[in-house]
Amino acid sequence: MHIFFKTVLCCSCLLLNGCLGLGAYRLDKDQNSYSRALTESNKRQTLLNVVSLRYADTPGFLDTTQLISGYQLQRSASLNANTDVVPFRPGGALSVQVQESPTFTFQPVTGDAYAQSFLRPLPPASLLPLAMGGLPIDVLFRLSVQSVNMISNAGAIGGDVGRGSPEFFELIHDLRLLQVAGLLGIQLEQTLDASGKSSAANHVFLSISSTKDPILSEVVFETRRFFSMPQNDERVEVVYGAGSPRKGQIRLLTRTMLSVLGQIAYQIEVPPEDVTSGKTLARVRLVGRETKPIVNVNVSREPPATSFATVDYKNRYYWISDNDFDSKLAFTMLQILLELSKTTKNPGAIVTIPINN
C-alpha cells in the first residue's frame, strides 16, 4: 500500500511539473506554424487579387494585424482507498487538460490606407536599394517601373496596346549583367535643411563602374550612352517622373502596387472562350528580349497535385508551379513590394475571429 501511495505521488509531481514548461514548448511550435500559415495566406490573397483583376473584378486586401494564441491548463489528481473492502484496493486518478483558444485580428485596407498603399507610386529611394539587397534588378524593373527616360515597359492593359519598347528589355538585361558582375551600385544621400537636420527626401544615385573585361566594357559603354552619361563619369542621379531627363539625371516612372498587380494579371493566359465571350481581354503579348510573363500562372479545372500557390476562382484553379523558379522568385518579389508599400495608418474597421476548440 505504501508503495502505491509513493508511486501515485511521484507520478503526480512529474506530470504536473512537466506541464509547467508548456509555454516555452509551445513558443517555438506556434511561432513556426503561425508564421508559415500567415505566409501561405498572404500568397493566396495576392494570387486571388491578381486573378480577380484579370477579370476586372474588385480586389480586396485584408491584413492580419494580431495573432493571440492562448492556452488554459487544468490539472487534477485524486487518491482514494476503501478500508471496508478486503482485500484492500486503493484507487486514484490523474488528469491534465489543455485548451487552446487562438484569436486572429484582421484589418481591411480601405480609405486613406488603401490610397497610400496601393495608389501611390513606389518611390525610387525605397525601390532601388532592393537591388543592392540581392534582388535581380531586371525582375524588379519589370514589376515596378513603367518607364526609364523615354522608353516604356509593357503597360497593365490588354489587347495590342501596352507591349512596351524592346529597348526597355535590352536595358534591364544589361543592368542585370552589370549587377551580377558587381559593376552596378546604388547610393542614397540625404540633404540637410537650414537647421542642419536631415530632410525627408533622399537623393538616389546609380553608379556604373568601369572594367577591363572586353565584353563587360561594351555593356558599360552602351549603358552609359543610353543614360547620356559622360564615359569618364560613373554616377548619375535617379529622379521620379516621365519624359526626357536633364543632364546628369535618369527619369524613373515607377508604378503603383495596383498597376504592378494589373501588369501580372493581364499576362495570364486564360481560356479562349473567356476572351471571346467578353469576360476578359486578350493577354498582353510582350516584344523584344523578354516575351514570357513575369509570373506564369496556370489554369485548370482540377486542383494541381503540388503548387507554390493555388486559388479557386469561379470554378477554375489558378496556380503557380512549384517547379517554376523564375515565377516563384518574381512572385516573392511582388510580396516584398506589397510589404514595402504598406502604410502605418490604421483603417477604422477591425475584424476579430475567436476560435474555440
Secondary structure as UniProt FT lines:
FT   HELIX           2..19
FT   TURN            20..21
FT   HELIX           22..54
FT   TURN            55..56
FT   STRAND          62..82
FT   TURN            83..84
FT   STRAND          89..108
FT   HELIX           111..118
FT   HELIX           124..127
FT   HELIX           129..132
FT   TURN            133..134
FT   HELIX           137..144
FT   STRAND          145..148
FT   TURN            149..150
FT   STRAND          151..152
FT   TURN            159..160
FT   HELIX           166..180
FT   TURN            181..182
FT   STRAND          184..192
FT   TURN            194..195
FT   STRAND          198..208
FT   HELIX           214..226
FT   TURN            227..228
FT   TURN            231..232
FT   STRAND          235..240
FT   TURN            247..248
FT   STRAND          249..254
FT   HELIX           257..265
FT   TURN            266..267
FT   HELIX           272..276
FT   TURN            277..278
FT   STRAND          298..300
FT   STRAND          309..313
FT   TURN            314..315
FT   STRAND          316..320
FT   TURN            322..323
FT   HELIX           325..341
FT   STRAND          351..354
//
